[in-house]
Amino acid sequence: MAEIDFEAEGLLEGVDGEARDARRELLLDLSETGVPLDELRRAIEEDRLALLPVERVLGGEARYTPREIAEKAGVDLETLVRQQQAAGLPLPDLDDRVMSDLDLDAAKRMKSFRDAGLDPDGLLEVSRVLGMSMSQTAAATRRLIGDSFIQPGDNERDVGMRFAAAAETLRPMLAPVLDYLYTVHLRDQISQDVVGRHQLEAGELAGSAEIAVCFADLVGFTSLGERLDAAAIGALGGKLASLATGVANTPVRLVKLIGDAAMLVAPDTGAIVEAALSLVEAAEEDEELPPLHAGVATGTALARAGDWFGRAVNLADRITDVARPGSVLATQKVKKELGEEHHRWSFAGERSFKGIKGDVKLFRVRRRLTHA
């Protein structure tokens, strides 16, 4: 490969001194590993030249078009496209040579899953869930690496080489962590499943179940966004995530976090109420957090794609909106299930909610204090 005159190509414009020398060295390293001039120029224009080394580590060599991947993996092209889209991955032009051996291996695994008898629509559902969760995992990992490995006074080559080395070291270490978390979460959920006569006759696990649902969100979070910068808002969201994770002990499960809100479910109504109370109390003890309010309901709900759907879910969400700061509101059904032994209840009125049939009697729940 002919040596590129980086200065003549305008790739050193805007940098001087040591920074200019460092960019020249980085450009030389990248061009010697096969990065074309157009990609180098585009990276500089987009202010991401320092990230090209780690992209090379993670991306693999672009060798195949999507058509070739489908042919080599033994799957039809439409199936490959649907799977890529479900996983939230960008889909290039079908004849662009932009896919690597990583993509080929993934397509072969997908075919193996289908050949093993797994439902195609179910595989797409799993791909959607994995795509979303892995996107979040990648975002959190990227932030962690960036905060950990960028140092004051770094130049582009320093950062590029350090990020690439970190990716090579940490990526194989992350795979066992993901496998561990997947395995223990799957084991925990299976331990709460039922395979009885009805499931055997139907030929499938029950899609719906009786569950208790809690929504909790930070009071006044939207107005805070007008006064605080993005970093401060993000820190509050991180605190909520930490608190919600802390109360999600089996059988309670944290289903999702949506900005200023957390959704918890459990097959045990008492466990979900205790988790709601603990979450609200934890927020009160944190001077930096605005208060939480929470709503709890029970009923039949349908599990799909890692989420839950149904009247109980919608009702718990609506109740949260009317709960006072620092309080947990629940339905009369929740009150009847738990009784008076461990909890105190005060009537909080009767409400009608959009999309919910009939008026709903609400009760504020508190722990019943015990004295030695």
Buried (B, 14 or more C-beta within 10 A) or exposed (E): EEEBEBEEBEBBEEBEEEBBBBBBBBBBBBBEEEBEEEBBBEBBEEEEBBBBBBBBBBBBEBBBBBBBBBBEBEBEEEBBBBBBBBBEBEEBEBEEEBBBEEBBEBBBEBBEBBEEEEEEEEBBBBBBBBBBEBEEBEEEBEEEBEEEBEEEEBBBBBBBBBBBBBBEEEEEEEEEEEEEEEEEEEEEEEEEEEEEEEEEEEEEEBEBBEBBBBBBBBBEBEEBBEEBEEEEBEBBBEBBEEBBEEBBBEBBBBBEBEBBBBBBBBBBBBBBBBBBBBBBBBBEEBEEBBBBBBBBBBBEBBBEEBBBEBBBBBBBBBBBEBBEBBBBBBBBBBBEBBEEEEBEBEEBEEBEBEEBEEEBBBBBBEEEEEEE
